[in-house]
Amino acid sequence: MQRFIEEGFVRIDGAFPRRLAEEAQAILWRDTGCDPRDPTTWSKPVVRLGMYGERPFVGAANTPVLHAAFDRLVGAGRWLPLASVGTFPVRFPSPDDPGDAGWHIDLSFDHDKPDFMDWRANVMSKGRALLILLLFSDVGESDAPTRIRVGSHLDVARMLAPAGERGLTTREMVSNGFGDSARRAEVLAVDDAGTAYLCHPFLVHAAQIHRGTRPRFMAQPPLLPRDGTLDLTRSAADSAPVERAIQLALAQR
């Protein structure tokens, strides 16, 4: 867990069975309107699909392996099981910019605002305990893997702290360079279908152009905190790693 505190993510191989990934893919292919056997039908760099709460998706997100990891990172009894895996950006091979490849964190409240640049996050991470990346297809380095700035969650925590409970909007964070996190090393969220990346909610990440040959299927749901927010007032002995990472960042200011 010390690695999660310092780097902002952990990878779990075999987090859910490939069988569930294949069942989920069949549903997603149907909803894209594309033919998996005919690349000429893959006419867009990304197709965004709606909320998915069917059995293979929810089953993949709630395996005993993942629940045990949530307990270790967030604390037993401090998170809510996933009822869906949220929206699904399906990425296809294309030389075109998908239009959503900017660096960001996933914002956790004020989602009722029509402009996503007005959505917010605060230092207590209201509305989000983890960002979860679930690979529903094999993802190699050319298959538009999510880019991750290692340790950037510490920069974002320090950026958010002065804003208190009100927090900052996406627009404000972009103008601040996400806490000057561009200096951080990058890694790619690659591996076989069934892999999960469990990320600190402040981890800076980005999509990218798909330069490979096979479509990429990945869900990115939030893990919700049971009490609505993290608690940064806990003692060191009672704090979960997701909270200790923020405490560490603020102690280093």
N, C-alpha and C positions, 0 to 999 in steps of 0.2 A: 504493500500500500504506500510505502514511501515514494516509490516511483510515480504513482498516480499524483501524490501531493506535489512533487517537483516538476513532473512533465505534463500533467493534466489529462492523461488518458491511460487506459490499459486495453490490450487486445486479448480477447478470449477466443481461442480456436475451438471449433466444435461446440459453439454456444447453443446451436439448435440443429436438428437433423437436416441433411440435404433433402430428404423426402419432402419436408415442409416447404423448403425453398422452391422445389420443382412444382409443388401444388400451387403455391402462391404465384409463380411465374405464369402458369397456365391462365389464371384469372387476369393477371396484368396484361398478358398478350391480348386476350379477348377485348379488354377495355381500351387498349391503345388503338384498335382498329387496324393494326398492322399485321402482316403475315410473317411469322418467324422464319419461314422458308424462302421469303422473297425480299431481299434487301432493297429492291426498288420501291417498296412501300414504306421504307423508313425515311420519310421525307423531311422530318424535322430533327434538330439536334437534341431536343428534349420534349417529352410529352408529360404534362403534369396531370396526375389522376387524383381522385378524391380520397376520402377517408376509408380505411380498410380495417374492418373489425371481424372479418370472416375467420373461421377456425385456423387455417394454416398460418395466418398473420399473427393472430393473438397467441396461438400455441408457440410460435417461434419466439415471441417476445417474453414469454412467461415460463421458460423451462426452469427446472430446479437449479441448473448451473447459473443462470442469470439471476434468479432470485437470491441465491447465496451471495453472488457478487454485489447485488444491490444492498444487501444487509451489511456487507463489509465496507462499502464505500459511503453509504448514506446513513446506515444505522438500522438495526432491526426495528420494525414497527414505525419507521419514519418516512415511508414512501407508499405510494398506491400502485397496485398491479395495473398493468397496461390493458385498457379496454379496446385499444386500436393502435395501429402504427402510424396514424396520421396520413398526410398527403404523400404521394409517391412520385418523385421526379424520375422518369425512365429516360436514360441518356443513350442516344444512338450515335454510331460513328458518323462524323460530319466535320468538314473543315470550317463550318460556320461557328461564330461565337454564340453560345447558348443564351447570352444576355443576363445570366445570373451567376457569373463567375467571380464576383468581387469578394474580397475578404470581409468576414463578418462574424458575429456571434449570433446564436438564435435567441431572439428577444422573447421575453416571457410574460409581459403584461401590456395593457393598453392595446390589445389586438382589435378592439372595436373601432380604432381610428382607421379611416379609409386609406390613408397613406402609410405604407409600412415603414417609411422613414421616421414616422412619429411613434412607432412602437418602442417600448422601454425595457430596460433591465436595471436592477439596483444591486447594491453590494450584498444584500441578504438573499439575492437570487429569488425574488418573489415569483412563484409559479413554476419553478424548474429546479429539480435536484440534480439531474444529469441530462446530457445529450447522448442519445444512443444511436449508433450507426450499425444497422443490421444488413449484412451482405446476403442478398437473395440470389446472387449469381457469382460466379468466379470473377474476380476483379484483379487484373494485372496492371502494370504501370502505364499501359497505353489505353486502358479502358475507362478513362475519366475518373480515376480514384479521387476521393476527397483529399485535398491538401490540408495539412495540419501544421500550425506553428507551435513547435514544442515549447512548453513553458509559458505560452502567451496568456494563460489564465491568470498568472500572477500580475502581469502588466495591466490587464483589464480590471482586476480587483482593486489595484491602487488607483486606477483612473476613476472607478465608480465611487470609491469611498467618500470623497468630498461632497458628492451629490446626495448622500443620505438616502432616506426612504423614497424620495421622489425619483431618484435615478437619472439616467440619461437616455436620450432617444438614439435611434440608429444614426440619424444625421449628426448628432453631437459626437458620437463615438467615431464615426468616419472622419470628421474634421480633426479629431485628436489622434488619428492614426492607430486607433485601438491600443492606446497606451504605448505608442512607439514600438509595437511588437514586430515590425518588419525586420528587425535585426535577428530574430529568432531563426533557428534551423527549421527546415521543413521535412516532414515525412509524409508518406502516402498511405491511405487506408486501403491496402491491398490484401488479398488472401482468397481462400476458397469460400464458396457459398456455405453459410452456416457460421461464419465468423462474426463476432460482434466487437465493436470498439465502444467502450464506455468512457465518455468524455466529461470533464468538468464543464458546467454550464457556461463558463467564461472563456472556453478554449476558442481561439480564433481559427477559422477554417474557411475553405473556399472550394467551389466546384471548378471545373476546367473543361476545355475542349476535348472531345472524345476522338482520339487518334488511332483507336484500335479497329477491330473487325466485328466484335460481338457486343450487343446491347448490354448496358449495365443496369441492374436492378438493386436498389438500395433504399431502405427505409431509414428515417431519421427522427423517430419519435422522442418526445421528452419523457423523462421519469418525473412524476409530480411529487412534491413533498407533501406528506400527509397533513402537516399543519400550515401549508400554504407558503412557507418560506423556510430558509435555513436559519439556524440559531447560532449567531456568532458570540453569544454570551456564555456558552457552555464552557466548563472547565476543560483543560487539556485532556484529562482522563475520559471525559464524556463526549468530546467532540468526535464526529466522524471525519474520515479523510477529506471529504468534500468541503467541510467547514474548516478543517485544519489548514488546508491550502490557502484559503482566504486569510485566515489569521496569520499565517506565515508571511504572506504578501504584505499585509498591513504592518507587521512588525519590522519589515525591511524598508519601509518608507523613509 
